[in-house]
Amino acid sequence: MPESRQVWLNGKLVDERSATVSVFDRGFLFGDGIYELVRFFRCGPSVGQRRFGVGMDLHIVRLRRSLALARISGFDAGSLPSICEAILDANDLDDAAVYLQVTRGAGTARSHIPVGSLVPTVFASATACEPIERFTEPASVRAVVREDLRWSLCQIKTLSLMGNILALLDADEHGASEAILHREGMVSEGAYTNVFIVRGDELITPPVDDDPPILHGVTRMEVIESAADAGLQARVRPLSLSELRSADEVVITSSRRLVSAVVEIDGDKIGDGAPGRAARSLFAALRQRIARATGTEAAAGLAPSSPLQLTPVPRTHA
């Protein structure tokens, strides 16, 4: 990777040290914009492509939804793959995460209502991440539970993350790295993740289109689709705080970490305080999906196209 990164800014690659945006950009002044993050893994020689973006089609759909709900026009969500490829090629990266940000654009002064026809500001950068062979087990995460004080349009992947950040700062002060949010005792999502619980052989997660809605997590969908491979039945339904606290296991998902196990909530252990069999099975199932898509089963220590060998998740609830 070059000493100085190349970033994407308004249709071209530029050195990060010379990349500038207007002080009147609405993303800077108001957080008036949206973003997307795509996780990439290196492909093996048999695949015919250099790298694989996990859930790329879902990312495009979510980006298009965010743009429409935010009423930002002038940027085509379908250009996400080509921008990602350009920024990864420029920085010679394969195992990486690409962050894309689109703001409403820059005006000539600070005005709450956009004046005139603005051109969106489009920025993207790439960061090196772990290759698939280094994903050997789910991360152990300590969490706190906090009231969800954010606005009610959380299905928009907005730049305005102050509510999330305040919850995470509170979590950090209590020795945790995630905050699981709730509204009137019903779990919504984590400050940076989607949330699942395991009860017996059921994997349960809140609906994204409830009232209020939550983020349409790409890894959330990948995990739901992988549940059967992990010996679990996926259920999408409202989830209460009491169910969260009494769950056999709690699992969170994100594009960077894929699947993590919540081992402690508000200082109380979940299960035996270590990643459980369901979390490990889900992690293994998603890892194998990625290894197969990238043709890197051997590098990941998996037999090519072999079935998963997973420990069955016991039924402990009627």
C-alpha positions as CSV (number, residue, x, y, z in Angstrom):
1,M,0.0,0.0,0.0
2,P,1.4,3.4,-0.9
3,E,2.7,5.6,2.0
4,S,0.0,8.2,1.2
5,R,-3.4,6.8,0.4
6,Q,-5.4,7.6,-2.7
7,V,-9.0,8.6,-2.0
8,W,-12.0,9.1,-4.3
9,L,-13.4,12.6,-4.4
10,N,-16.0,13.8,-6.8
11,G,-15.3,11.5,-9.6
12,K,-11.5,11.2,-9.4
13,L,-8.6,9.7,-7.4
14,V,-6.6,12.2,-5.4
15,D,-3.9,12.1,-2.7
16,E,-5.5,12.2,0.7
17,R,-3.2,15.1,1.6
18,S,-4.6,17.2,-1.1
19,A,-8.2,16.2,-0.8
20,T,-10.4,19.1,0.3
21,V,-14.1,19.9,0.5
22,S,-15.9,23.3,1.0
23,V,-16.4,24.5,4.5
24,F,-20.0,25.1,3.3
25,D,-20.5,21.4,2.5
26,R,-23.7,20.3,4.1
27,G,-22.2,17.1,5.4
28,F,-19.7,19.2,7.4
29,L,-22.3,21.8,8.6
30,F,-25.3,19.6,9.2
31,G,-24.4,15.9,8.9
32,D,-26.6,16.2,5.8
33,G,-25.6,13.0,4.0
34,I,-25.4,9.3,3.9
35,Y,-22.8,6.6,3.9
36,E,-22.1,3.0,3.1
37,L,-19.3,0.5,4.1
38,V,-18.4,-2.6,2.1
39,R,-16.1,-5.4,3.3
40,F,-13.9,-7.0,0.6
41,F,-11.9,-10.2,0.7
42,R,-9.1,-11.3,-1.7
43,C,-10.1,-14.0,-4.2
44,G,-8.2,-17.1,-5.2
45,P,-6.9,-17.6,-8.8
46,S,-9.9,-19.9,-9.7
47,V,-12.5,-17.2,-9.2
48,G,-11.6,-14.9,-12.1
49,Q,-11.7,-11.7,-10.2
50,R,-9.3,-10.1,-7.8
51,R,-11.6,-9.5,-4.8
52,F,-15.1,-10.0,-3.5
53,G,-17.4,-7.4,-1.9
54,V,-19.6,-9.1,0.7
55,G,-23.3,-8.5,0.0
56,M,-22.6,-5.9,-2.8
57,D,-26.1,-6.1,-4.3
58,L,-27.6,-5.5,-0.8
59,H,-25.2,-2.6,-0.3
60,I,-26.4,-1.0,-3.5
61,V,-30.0,-1.5,-2.6
62,R,-29.4,0.1,0.9
63,L,-27.5,3.0,-0.6
64,R,-30.3,3.6,-3.1
65,R,-32.8,3.5,-0.3
66,S,-30.8,6.0,1.9
67,L,-30.4,8.4,-1.0
68,A,-34.1,8.3,-1.8
69,L,-35.2,8.7,1.8
70,A,-32.7,11.6,2.3
71,R,-33.9,13.2,-1.0
72,I,-30.3,13.4,-2.3
73,S,-30.2,13.3,-6.1
74,G,-27.4,13.4,-8.6
75,F,-25.5,10.3,-7.5
76,D,-26.1,6.8,-9.0
77,A,-26.0,4.1,-6.3
78,G,-25.1,1.6,-9.1
79,S,-21.7,3.2,-9.4
80,L,-20.7,1.8,-5.9
81,P,-18.8,-1.3,-7.3
82,S,-16.8,0.7,-9.8
83,I,-15.8,3.3,-7.2
84,C,-14.8,0.6,-4.8
85,E,-12.7,-1.2,-7.4
86,A,-11.0,2.1,-8.4
87,I,-10.1,3.0,-4.8
88,L,-8.9,-0.5,-4.0
89,D,-6.7,-0.8,-7.1
90,A,-5.2,2.6,-6.4
91,N,-4.1,1.5,-3.0
92,D,-3.2,-2.1,-4.0
93,L,-5.7,-3.5,-1.4
94,D,-7.8,-6.7,-1.6
95,D,-8.7,-7.5,2.1
96,A,-10.2,-4.1,3.0
97,A,-13.2,-2.0,3.8
98,V,-14.4,0.8,1.5
99,Y,-16.2,3.7,3.1
100,L,-18.3,5.8,0.8
101,Q,-19.9,9.1,1.8
102,V,-22.4,11.2,-0.2
103,T,-23.5,14.6,1.1
104,R,-26.1,16.9,-0.4
105,G,-23.3,19.1,-1.6
106,A,-22.0,22.6,-0.8
107,G,-23.8,25.9,-1.0
108,T,-22.5,29.4,-0.9
109,A,-23.4,30.0,2.8
110,R,-24.9,28.1,5.8
111,S,-28.6,27.7,5.1
112,H,-30.9,25.1,6.6
113,I,-32.9,24.8,3.4
114,P,-30.6,24.1,0.4
115,V,-30.4,27.0,-1.9
116,G,-30.4,26.3,-5.6
117,S,-29.4,23.0,-7.2
118,L,-26.6,21.4,-5.3
119,V,-24.1,18.8,-6.7
120,P,-23.5,16.0,-4.2
121,T,-20.1,15.6,-2.7
122,V,-18.9,12.0,-3.1
123,F,-16.0,10.7,-1.0
124,A,-14.6,7.2,-0.6
125,S,-11.6,5.8,1.2
126,A,-10.2,2.2,1.7
127,T,-8.7,0.7,4.8
128,A,-6.8,-2.6,5.1
129,C,-8.5,-5.4,7.0
130,E,-7.8,-9.0,8.0
131,P,-7.9,-11.7,5.3
132,I,-10.4,-14.5,5.7
133,E,-7.8,-16.9,7.0
134,R,-7.4,-14.7,10.1
135,F,-11.1,-14.9,10.9
136,T,-10.8,-18.0,13.1
137,E,-13.5,-17.3,15.8
138,P,-16.1,-14.8,16.7
139,A,-14.9,-11.8,18.8
140,S,-16.1,-11.5,22.4
141,V,-17.9,-8.3,23.1
142,R,-19.0,-6.7,26.3
143,A,-22.1,-4.5,26.0
144,V,-24.4,-2.2,27.9
145,V,-28.1,-1.6,27.4
146,R,-29.2,2.0,26.8
147,E,-32.4,3.7,25.8
148,D,-32.5,4.5,22.1
149,L,-32.7,8.3,22.0
150,R,-32.0,8.6,18.3
151,W,-34.5,9.8,15.7
152,S,-37.0,7.5,14.1
153,L,-35.6,7.1,10.6
154,C,-32.8,4.7,11.4
155,Q,-33.2,2.9,8.1
156,I,-31.3,5.8,6.6
157,K,-27.6,5.2,6.9
158,T,-27.0,8.8,7.8
159,L,-23.8,10.7,8.7
160,S,-25.6,12.1,11.7
161,L,-24.4,9.6,14.3
162,M,-24.2,11.7,17.4
163,G,-26.8,9.5,19.1
164,N,-24.8,6.3,18.4
165,I,-21.5,8.0,19.5
166,L,-23.0,9.2,22.8
167,A,-24.2,5.6,23.5
168,L,-20.7,4.2,22.6
169,L,-19.0,6.8,24.8
170,D,-21.2,5.7,27.7
171,A,-20.4,2.0,26.9
172,D,-16.7,2.8,26.9
173,E,-16.9,4.5,30.3
174,H,-18.4,1.2,31.6
175,G,-15.7,-1.1,30.1
176,A,-17.9,-2.1,27.2
177,S,-17.5,-1.7,23.4
178,E,-21.1,-1.8,22.3
179,A,-24.4,-0.4,23.4
180,I,-27.6,-2.4,22.7
181,L,-30.4,0.1,22.3
182,H,-34.1,-0.2,23.2
183,R,-37.3,1.7,22.8
184,E,-39.8,1.2,25.7
185,G,-38.3,-2.2,26.5
186,M,-38.1,-3.5,23.0
187,V,-34.6,-4.0,21.4
188,S,-33.9,-2.0,18.3
189,E,-30.2,-2.5,17.4
190,G,-26.7,-1.9,18.6
191,A,-25.0,1.5,18.2
192,Y,-23.0,0.0,15.3
193,T,-24.4,-3.5,14.9
194,N,-27.6,-5.5,14.4
195,V,-28.6,-7.8,17.4
196,F,-29.7,-11.4,17.5
197,I,-30.4,-13.7,20.4
198,V,-30.4,-17.5,20.6
199,R,-33.0,-19.5,22.5
200,G,-32.7,-23.2,22.0
201,D,-32.3,-23.7,18.3
202,E,-33.9,-20.4,17.3
203,L,-32.0,-17.4,16.1
204,I,-34.2,-14.3,16.8
205,T,-33.7,-10.7,15.5
206,P,-35.9,-7.6,15.5
207,P,-37.7,-6.7,12.2
208,V,-36.1,-3.8,10.2
209,D,-39.4,-2.3,9.1
210,D,-41.0,-2.1,12.5
211,D,-42.1,1.3,13.9
212,P,-39.7,2.9,14.2
213,P,-37.5,1.1,11.6
214,I,-33.9,0.1,12.0
215,L,-30.9,-0.2,9.7
216,H,-31.2,-2.9,7.0
217,G,-28.0,-4.6,7.9
218,V,-26.2,-6.4,5.1
219,T,-24.4,-8.8,7.4
220,R,-27.7,-9.3,9.3
221,M,-29.2,-10.7,6.0
222,E,-26.1,-12.9,5.4
223,V,-26.5,-14.4,8.9
224,I,-30.2,-15.0,8.5
225,E,-29.5,-16.8,5.3
226,S,-26.7,-18.8,7.0
227,A,-28.8,-19.8,10.0
228,A,-29.9,-23.1,8.6
229,D,-26.2,-24.0,7.8
230,A,-25.5,-23.4,11.5
231,G,-28.3,-25.6,12.7
232,L,-30.6,-22.7,13.7
233,Q,-34.1,-21.6,12.7
234,A,-34.1,-17.9,11.9
235,R,-37.0,-15.9,13.3
236,V,-37.7,-12.2,12.7
237,R,-39.9,-10.7,15.4
238,P,-40.0,-8.1,18.1
239,L,-37.5,-8.8,20.8
240,S,-37.9,-7.7,24.5
241,L,-35.1,-6.7,26.9
242,S,-36.1,-9.5,29.2
243,E,-35.6,-12.0,26.4
244,L,-32.2,-10.4,25.6
245,R,-31.0,-10.7,29.2
246,S,-32.2,-14.3,29.6
247,A,-31.0,-15.5,26.2
248,D,-28.8,-18.6,25.8
249,E,-26.5,-16.4,23.6
250,V,-26.5,-12.9,22.1
251,V,-24.9,-12.3,18.8
252,I,-24.2,-9.0,17.0
253,T,-23.3,-8.5,13.3
254,S,-21.4,-5.9,11.3
255,S,-19.6,-5.5,8.0
256,R,-16.2,-5.3,9.6
257,R,-16.4,-8.0,12.3
258,L,-19.0,-10.2,10.6
259,V,-20.3,-12.2,13.7
260,S,-19.4,-11.4,17.3
261,A,-20.6,-12.9,20.5
262,V,-21.8,-10.7,23.3
263,V,-20.5,-12.3,26.4
264,E,-21.5,-9.8,29.0
265,I,-24.4,-7.2,29.3
266,D,-24.3,-4.6,32.0
267,G,-21.7,-6.6,33.9
268,D,-23.7,-9.9,33.8
269,K,-22.4,-12.8,31.9
270,I,-24.3,-14.3,29.0
271,G,-24.1,-18.0,29.2
272,D,-20.7,-18.9,30.6
273,G,-19.1,-15.6,29.5
274,A,-17.5,-17.0,26.3
275,P,-18.7,-17.4,22.7
276,G,-21.2,-20.2,22.6
277,R,-21.9,-22.9,20.1
278,A,-24.4,-21.0,18.1
279,A,-22.1,-18.0,17.7
280,R,-19.3,-20.2,16.6
281,S,-21.5,-22.1,14.2
282,L,-22.9,-18.9,12.7
283,F,-19.4,-17.5,12.4
284,A,-18.2,-20.7,10.7
285,A,-21.1,-20.7,8.3
286,L,-20.6,-17.1,7.2
287,R,-16.8,-17.7,7.0
288,Q,-17.4,-20.7,4.7
289,R,-19.8,-18.7,2.5
290,I,-17.1,-16.1,2.0
291,A,-14.4,-18.6,1.4
292,R,-16.4,-20.4,-1.2
293,A,-17.3,-17.1,-2.9
294,T,-13.7,-16.1,-3.0
295,G,-12.2,-19.5,-3.8
296,T,-10.0,-19.4,-0.7
297,E,-11.2,-22.5,1.1
298,A,-7.7,-23.9,1.3
299,A,-6.2,-20.7,2.7
300,A,-9.0,-20.5,5.2
301,G,-8.3,-24.1,6.2
302,L,-11.5,-25.5,4.6
303,A,-11.8,-28.3,2.2
304,P,-13.1,-27.0,-1.2
305,S,-16.9,-27.1,-1.4
306,S,-17.0,-29.4,1.6
307,P,-20.1,-29.4,3.8
308,L,-19.9,-27.7,7.2
309,Q,-19.0,-29.8,10.1
310,L,-20.8,-28.0,13.0
311,T,-21.8,-29.0,16.5
312,P,-25.6,-29.1,16.7
313,V,-27.1,-26.4,18.9
314,P,-29.1,-28.0,21.6
315,R,-32.7,-27.2,22.2
316,T,-33.0,-25.8,25.8
317,H,-36.4,-24.1,25.6
318,A,-39.8,-25.5,25.0
